[in-house]
Amino acid sequence: MLNKVKLVSIASAVPPHEMKQRDVAAAAHESFASRYPDFERLARVFESSGINRRYAVKPIEWYFQPLGWPERSAAYLEGACDLFINAAAKALDAAGLHASDVDCVVTISSTGIATPSLDALVSERLGFRTDIERVPVFGLGCAGGVSGFSIASRMAASHPGSTVLLVAVEVCSLAFRLDLLTKANIVATALFGDGAAACVLKAGPGGIASVEMSGQHMWPDTLNIMGWNVDPQGFGVIFDRAIPPFAAERIEPAMAQIVQRANLQLSDIDRFTCHPGGKKVIEALESALSLGQGALDHERSVLADYGNMSAPTVLFVLERSITAGLPSRTLLSAMGPGFTVSCVSLQQAA
């Protein structure tokens, strides 16, 4: 157990602008209702989503004006850097560490493009060493929190005693588009929020929980279920209405195959900690995994308080699970573009 990778600390951060769901719904009505005949029917998603509020890097009125790549990119770089620093500093402080103690930083983000990458942009402000190993990862979408956790744990395992910092940061609100009169865009406007989460991992004694195993499954012929379209205005979300029924039908056997690689069965899992992509997705997961209705309570509360923040969201759920008290074995899971599911098994530290 001494050489197992341990989760040492976890922290989350949100930007300063709180958006009440009712206010976003009113702004969306003003912007879309006269131009999109089907808006009134689709607008029910603002009430049925299970979301009460979200947080954004800009005030609500900023999003409902004409925006292109330059404006969105500037907002991403500013907002993502601030979120990165906030979440990372809190996680390091909780671990009793300084940024100069970090040997490797894994950065997960799919909602903007930064070259140099975010970890380089914040390096001097945080105080990283000049010899830090940087692993920026783009394109994992909602699965990024779990896949990033897996990557960070492997980096820690490859250098026992080293300190690895994982930061998942997304500015999903930048996908709000006035010019796209589509169902996917209306749903995105009702679901997405901004946030970041950070974890410190280390191979050695102590810690909150140990990393038991990790794995992924990607389904063939599913590239169009989730992702981004890129055009001169920015990212346009791809959401297939089949995501909840797809999860209900296929998630259980895929997750069973993943844990079998570690000679486990799903019945060995004490608590499933899942990415809450939306209310219907949560219900589909409860059904697929034969959980009682309402079992994914932390998922529902995170969704209500923050919306879907993509990659960091499952780490917000994990943070609440830790506060409530982790059981013997917890399975983190998230679905994302590919179409894929990523899993990490955590065991409570002795």
N, C-alpha and C positions, 0 to 999 in steps of 0.2 A: 504493500500500500504506500510505502514511503516514496517510491519513484513514480507513482501514478500522477497524471496531470490533475491539478486541483483548481477549481474556481475559487479564487481568493477573495474577490469582491465584485460587486455589480452596482451600477448607478445609471440613472436616466436623466434626461434633460429635455425641456421643450422651449420653443421660442417665446417671445414676450406677448404676442398678440393672440388673445383668446377670442375664438369665434363661436358664439352660441349657434346651435343648429337652426333655430328659428330665424336668426338674422341672415344666415347663409341662404336659407330657403327663400326669404323675402327678396334678397338681392338677386338670386337666380330667377325668380319669377319676373322681376322687373326687366332682366336682361334677355330672357329666352321666350317668355310666354307669347309675345306678339309675333315672334319669328318662327316658332316651332309648334305646329298644330297639336302635336302629341304631348306637349309639355305637361299639361295638367294631370294627365294620367300618370306620367313618369314621376311627377313631383311627389307622389306618395312615398317615394323612397326616402325623402327627408324625414318623414315621421316613422317609417317602418324599419329604418336602418339600425335602431338601437343606440344611436349616437346622440348625446346631449350637447357636447361641445368638442372643439378641436383647437389646436394651436397652430399659428402660422408665422412665417418670418416677416410678413408684411401685413398691414391693416387690411381689413376686408375690402375697402373701396379700391385698393391698389389693383386687385385681381380683376375687377370689372371695368377695365379700361383697355384700350388696344395695347398689346404687348407682343414683342418679337424676341428672337434669340438674344440680342444684346441685353435687353432689360431682364429677361429671365436668367441669363447666365450670371449677370452681376448680382442678382438677388440670391442665386444659388451659392456663389462663392462667399459672399458675406455671411449669409445665414448658416450655411453648412459649417464654415470655419468656427463661428461662434458656438454652435451646438457641439461640435467636436471638442472644443476646449472645455466647455462646461461639463459635459459628460465625462470626459477623460480625467479632468481634475478631481471630480467627485469620486470616481472609482479609485484613483490613485490615493487620495486622501483616506478613503475607507480602508485601503490596504496598508496604510502607514508608509507609503512610498512617495517618491518624487519623480517627476518626468525624467530626470537624469538617471533613474534606476532602470528605465525600460530598455530592454535589449532589442525587442522586435515589436513593431506595431502593424497590425492587420486592419486595414480600413475597408469597410463595405459601404458602397453607395452607388445607386443606379439612377438618380434623379437629376443629375447634372454632370458636366464634363469639366475636369480640372487637370490641367497640365502646366506646371508641376501639380502633382496630386495633393489632396487635402492635407495629408500628413506632413508634406514638405512645407505647405503654406502656413501651417500652425506651429512648425517646429521651434522657431525662436521664441514665439509667444509662450509656448508651454515649457520650453527648456529641455527638449530632447538632446541627447548627445550627438555629436557629429558622426559617430560610427553606428548609429541605430540602423537596424535592418527594416526596410519598409516594404510592405506587401499590400498595395492597393488593388482592390477587386471591384470590377464593374460588371453589371448585367445579370446579377442573381435575383434581383427584384425582391419579392416578398419572402423568398426562401433564404435571403442573404444572412439574416440573423443566425439561423441554425447552421448553414453552410460555413459562414464565417467563424462561428464558434468551433466547428470541426477543424478548419484550417489553422486557427490559432492554437488549438490543443495539440495538433501535430507539430507545429513549430516549437511549442514548449517541450514536447516529448523528445524532439530531436536534439535539444540542448538542455539536459536536466540542470535545474538551478537557475536558468535564465528567466527573466520576467517578460511576459508577452502581454501586450495591451491590444484588445479588440475594441474597435469603435465602429458601430453601425450608425450611419447618419443619413437621413433622407429628408428632402424638401419636396414632398409629393404635391403640395399645393400649387407648385409651378406648372402642374399639368392642367390646371383649370383653363379652359379655352372658350372665349366668347364666340370664336369663328366656327366651332365645330357643333353643328346641330345634329347630334347623334345621341342615342340612348347611352352608349358607353361614356360619353362626356358628361351627361347629366348625372349618371351614377357616380362617376369620379368626383364630381363637385359635391355630392352628398356624403362621400365616404372618406376622402383623403385628408390627412393632417400631417404636420411636420414634427420631427423629434429625433432624438439620438439616444443610444445606450452604449455603455462601455463596460468591459469586463477585464479583470486582471487574472491571468492564468499562469500557473507555475508548476513544474514537476518537483514534488518534494512533500514534506510533511505539512500538516495543518490544512487550512482551507474550509470552505463551506460545503463543497461536494467534490467528488472525484469523477473524472470522465471515464466511463466504462467502455463505450464504443460509439461509433458514428457510421453513417452510411447514407446513400442516396439511391433513388430509383427514378429513371426518366422513361416516360411512356412514348412509344413511337407515334409518328403522325399526329402530334399535338402542338406543333409550333405556333399555331394561330389561336390558342386558347388565351394566352396572356402575354403582354409585352408592350412595347412602344412602337408607334409610327413616328418617324422623324421628318419634319418639313420646315420651311422657313420660319414658321411661328414658334416652333419648339417641339416638345414631346406631345404626342396624342396617344391616349391610353387605348389598349386593346383588352377588352373584357368580353369573354364569351359567356352567354347566359347558362352554358352547360356546366360551369364550374361547380356549383353545389351538387347537382346530380352526379357529376363525374366523381366528386369526392365520396359521395354516399356509396357509389358502386365499386370504386377501385382503390380507395385509400387503405382499407384494412388488409387486403392481401399483399399490397406493396410494402406496408410497414411490417407485416409479419415476416416477409422475406428479408428485410433489412436486419431485424433483431435476431433472426435465426443464424446470421453470420457469427454472432457471439453466443450461440447456443442458448438463446432466450426465446421465450414465447410472449405474445402480447399479454397473456394472463399473468406474467411475472411483473408487469408494470403496475406500480401503485398509483401513479398520477400521470396523466397525459397533460402536457403543457403545450398548447397549440397556438399557431398564429391565427388571430381572429380576423380573417379577411373581411368578414361581414356577418350579419346576424344569420343569414341562411347557410353560410359556410359552417358556422358554429353548430347549428342544428344538424347539418349533414354529418359533421364529424362525430357528434354524440350518437347519432344513429348508426353510423358505420362501425364505430368502435364499441358498440353495445354499452354505452354509458347511460346513466339515468339522465332524463331531461333536466337541464340546469347544472349538470356535473361540471361543466366548463365555466365555473362562476368567475374566476379571475379573468378569463378571456372576455366575458361579457362586460365586466366592470372596466377593463382597459379600453375596450371598444367604445363604451359609453363616454368615457372621460377624455379620450384622445383621438378617436377615429382610427382608421387604418393608416399607419405610418410606414407601411411596407417593412423593410428589413428589421428595424429596431423593435417592432411591436411585440414579437414573441419574447424578447428580452425584458420588456416592461412586465409581461405576464410572469416570467420567471422571477423577477424582482418581487412581485406581490406574493408568489408562491413561497419564496424564501422567508419573507416576513411572516407569513402564516405558519411556516414550519414545513420543511420538506419531508416527505416520507422516505422510506428506504430506497426506492428507485423511481426516478422521474424520467419520462421520455419527452424531450423537446422535439417538435415537428413543425414544419412549415412547407407549404406548397408555393411554387413559383414558376416563372416562365421556363419553358423547355419542352413539355410541361413536366415538372419534377416535384418530388417530395424529398425533403432532407430531414434526417433524424440524428439526435445525439442522446445517449443514455447517461444519466447522472446518478451516482450513488451517494447517499448521505454520508458525510465524513464521519469517521469514528470518533 
